[in-house]
Amino acid sequence: MERLRNPYTGLGQYCLQLGQAFVADNATKGMVFTALVPENRREVFGSSMQYKVVTPWHKWLGIPIEADVWHCMHQDSDYLPRNKKTAVVYTIHDLNFLERLDYSEAKKARKLAAIQRKINNAAGLVYISEFVRAQVHSQLNVPARMAERVIYNGGGHPEEVTEKAQVVVKRDKPFLFSIGIHPKKNY
């Protein structure tokens, strides 16, 4: 959950909300969760979760932690457990970089190769939509043995999320609504 360094981005919100769901479900499942967080986000989920503070050298040395399962919250994460026997699950949010006009074909190929290496070493993959799952299968080699699951962001099926997300905005003057900090999102 190192992306909590900026909780106001899409991945920051994803990590925040998923952590909150882990804490809410922890009592019923009897599991222990440890979150890899930036120093300023320690205790963000309260005392029912354990914390490991991320440091720059963790990218190269690995995280010294004993865990049955390590969940990388996004496909670009460079943070992995030091113990190579730990099962790693990746959540793949998108392959949007393939559509970026500012990326060379070589850069796109390097990014695809990096994701392929992660898939090759993964115990499982989570996708945020059936579209992303299909895109990954068309662009990369997913081994037949791979455990895969589609889990929609927001904790429900699209129709459930749509029903819950209907909001009526009452305003008496113009306003600007914007989300994002990345140029690729036309911010």
C-alpha positions as CSV (number, residue, x, y, z in Angstrom):
1,M,0.0,0.0,0.0
2,E,2.9,2.3,-0.7
3,R,0.7,4.3,-3.0
4,L,-0.9,5.8,0.1
5,R,1.9,8.3,-0.1
6,N,-0.6,10.2,-2.1
7,P,-4.1,9.2,-1.0
8,Y,-5.8,11.6,-3.4
9,T,-4.9,9.6,-6.6
10,G,-6.8,6.6,-8.0
11,L,-4.2,4.1,-6.7
12,G,-4.0,5.9,-3.3
13,Q,-7.8,5.7,-2.9
14,Y,-7.7,2.0,-4.1
15,C,-5.2,1.2,-1.3
16,L,-7.0,3.2,1.3
17,Q,-10.4,1.6,0.6
18,L,-9.0,-1.9,0.2
19,G,-7.2,-1.5,3.6
20,Q,-10.4,-0.4,5.2
21,A,-12.2,-3.4,3.8
22,F,-9.4,-5.7,5.1
23,V,-9.8,-4.2,8.6
24,A,-13.6,-4.5,8.5
25,D,-13.4,-8.2,7.4
26,N,-10.4,-9.1,9.6
27,A,-12.5,-9.9,12.7
28,T,-14.6,-12.5,10.8
29,K,-11.8,-14.1,8.9
30,G,-9.2,-14.4,11.7
31,M,-6.4,-13.2,9.5
32,V,-3.6,-10.9,10.3
33,F,-2.9,-8.1,7.8
34,T,0.3,-6.1,7.5
35,A,0.3,-3.0,5.4
36,L,3.4,-1.7,3.7
37,V,2.9,2.1,4.1
38,P,4.8,5.4,4.0
39,E,5.9,6.7,7.4
40,N,3.2,9.4,7.4
41,R,0.5,6.7,6.9
42,R,1.4,4.5,9.8
43,E,-1.7,3.5,11.8
44,V,-4.0,4.7,8.9
45,F,-6.2,1.6,9.5
46,G,-6.0,1.7,13.2
47,S,-4.6,-0.9,15.6
48,S,-6.2,-3.9,14.1
49,M,-3.7,-4.0,11.3
50,Q,0.1,-4.4,11.5
51,Y,2.4,-2.0,9.6
52,K,5.7,-2.0,7.9
53,V,7.1,1.3,6.8
54,V,8.4,1.4,3.3
55,T,11.9,2.6,2.6
56,P,13.7,3.3,-0.7
57,W,16.0,0.3,-0.4
58,H,13.1,-2.1,-0.1
59,K,12.7,-2.0,-3.9
60,W,16.1,-3.7,-4.3
61,L,16.5,-5.7,-1.1
62,G,12.9,-6.9,-0.7
63,I,10.7,-6.6,2.3
64,P,11.9,-8.6,5.3
65,I,8.6,-10.1,6.4
66,E,7.1,-13.5,6.8
67,A,3.8,-13.8,5.0
68,D,1.7,-16.6,3.4
69,V,0.5,-14.2,0.7
70,W,1.9,-10.9,-0.6
71,H,-0.6,-8.8,-2.4
72,C,0.8,-6.2,-4.8
73,M,-1.9,-3.6,-5.1
74,H,-0.9,-2.7,-8.7
75,Q,1.1,-4.1,-11.5
76,D,3.8,-1.5,-11.4
77,S,4.8,-2.1,-7.8
78,D,8.5,-2.9,-7.2
79,Y,8.0,-3.9,-3.6
80,L,8.2,-7.6,-3.0
81,P,8.8,-9.9,0.0
82,R,12.4,-10.9,0.4
83,N,11.3,-14.6,1.0
84,K,11.0,-16.0,-2.6
85,K,8.6,-18.8,-1.2
86,T,5.9,-16.2,-0.4
87,A,3.0,-16.5,-2.8
88,V,2.6,-13.2,-4.7
89,V,-0.7,-11.9,-6.1
90,Y,-0.8,-8.9,-8.4
91,T,-3.8,-6.7,-9.0
92,I,-3.7,-5.5,-12.6
93,H,-5.6,-2.2,-13.1
94,D,-5.0,-1.6,-16.8
95,L,-2.6,-1.7,-19.7
96,N,-3.4,1.9,-20.6
97,F,0.3,2.7,-21.3
98,L,-0.2,0.8,-24.6
99,E,-2.4,3.7,-25.8
100,R,0.0,6.4,-24.8
101,L,1.2,8.4,-27.8
102,D,4.2,9.8,-25.8
103,Y,5.5,6.3,-25.2
104,S,7.8,4.7,-27.8
105,E,7.2,1.2,-28.9
106,A,10.4,0.2,-27.1
107,K,9.1,1.7,-23.9
108,K,5.8,-0.1,-24.2
109,A,7.6,-3.4,-24.9
110,R,9.8,-2.9,-21.8
111,K,6.7,-2.3,-19.7
112,L,4.9,-5.3,-21.1
113,A,8.0,-7.4,-20.5
114,A,8.2,-6.2,-16.9
115,I,4.5,-7.2,-16.3
116,Q,5.1,-10.6,-18.0
117,R,8.0,-11.3,-15.6
118,K,5.7,-10.5,-12.7
119,I,3.0,-12.8,-14.1
120,N,5.5,-15.6,-14.6
121,N,6.4,-15.4,-10.9
122,A,2.9,-14.8,-9.5
123,A,0.7,-17.2,-7.7
124,G,-2.4,-15.3,-8.7
125,L,-3.8,-12.3,-10.6
126,V,-6.6,-10.0,-9.8
127,Y,-8.2,-7.8,-12.4
128,I,-10.4,-4.8,-11.8
129,S,-12.7,-5.7,-14.7
130,E,-13.4,-8.4,-17.4
131,F,-12.1,-5.9,-19.9
132,V,-8.7,-5.7,-18.2
133,R,-8.6,-9.5,-17.9
134,A,-9.3,-9.9,-21.7
135,Q,-6.7,-7.2,-22.5
136,V,-4.0,-9.0,-20.4
137,H,-4.8,-12.3,-22.0
138,S,-4.5,-10.7,-25.5
139,Q,-1.2,-8.9,-24.8
140,L,0.6,-11.3,-22.4
141,N,1.0,-15.0,-21.7
142,V,-1.0,-16.0,-18.6
143,P,-0.1,-19.6,-17.6
144,A,-3.0,-22.1,-17.5
145,R,-2.2,-22.9,-13.8
146,M,-2.6,-19.2,-12.8
147,A,-5.3,-18.5,-10.2
148,E,-7.3,-15.5,-11.6
149,R,-10.2,-13.4,-10.3
150,V,-12.0,-10.3,-11.4
151,I,-12.8,-8.1,-8.4
152,Y,-14.5,-4.8,-9.3
153,N,-13.3,-1.7,-7.5
154,G,-15.8,-0.6,-4.9
155,G,-16.6,-4.0,-3.6
156,G,-19.5,-4.9,-5.8
157,H,-20.7,-5.8,-9.2
158,P,-21.0,-2.9,-11.7
159,E,-24.7,-2.6,-11.4
160,E,-24.5,-2.6,-7.6
161,V,-21.8,0.1,-7.7
162,T,-23.8,2.2,-10.2
163,E,-26.9,2.1,-8.0
164,K,-24.9,3.2,-4.9
165,A,-23.0,5.8,-6.8
166,Q,-26.0,7.8,-8.0
167,V,-25.6,11.3,-6.6
168,V,-27.7,14.4,-7.1
169,V,-25.7,17.6,-7.1
170,K,-27.6,20.7,-6.4
171,R,-25.7,23.9,-7.3
172,D,-26.7,27.5,-7.8
173,K,-23.5,28.6,-9.6
174,P,-21.0,27.0,-12.0
175,F,-18.2,24.8,-10.5
176,L,-15.2,22.9,-11.8
177,F,-14.9,19.2,-11.0
178,S,-11.6,17.4,-11.8
179,I,-9.9,14.2,-10.8
180,G,-6.3,13.2,-11.3
181,I,-2.7,14.5,-11.4
182,H,-1.3,12.7,-14.4
183,P,-0.9,14.4,-17.8
184,K,-2.2,11.2,-19.6
185,K,-5.6,11.9,-18.0
186,N,-5.7,15.3,-19.7
187,Y,-5.6,17.1,-16.4
